[in-house]
Amino acid sequence: MQFSFQQGGWGASLADKLVRKCDVLNRGFSGYNTRWAKIILPRLIRKGNSLDIPVAVTIFFGANDSALKDENPKQHIPLEEYAANLKSMVQYLKSVDIPENRVILITPTPLCETAWEKECIIQGCKLNRLNSVVGEYANACLQVAQDCGTDVLDLWTLMQ
């Protein structure tokens, strides 16, 4: 996530723990969905020499994709396309010599609807996401990981 390297963020903590062992790079783009990420992925990770092969690549999408179509058509991605986009990203990584055992899919996190609805009201819109819908996207992410042979971190289940 784009803001994970802010003070106290999980990205900053991870980079601190791994200092002098490996570089932790963040390529998160706040507000992006899998459709947009699939397009820019080749600009972020390219085929290089063996020294450039990442130890791991995480793919963490679904919160924006799962936005309700009628309330947030800009970010919404249909469930089937979301799954296809994740598969496409894994296949692209394989094509640039990053094996599936170095790819970790991360499910979207659960949504606290009451807190999110307050944010929506502040922004002048209606509730545009539902936890039950996010759960469908989390399940799709789990299925893609199984289909592609990647590891998966199921944050949706762990945080329920």
Secondary structure, DSSP 8 states (H G I E B T S, - for coil): -GGGGSTT-HHHHHHHHTTTT--------TT--HHHHHHHHHHHS----GGG--S-EEEE--TTTTS-TTT-TTT---HHHHHHHHHHHHHHHHHTT--GGGEEEE------HHHHHHHHHHTT------HHHHHHHHHHHHHHHHHHT-EEE-HHHHT-
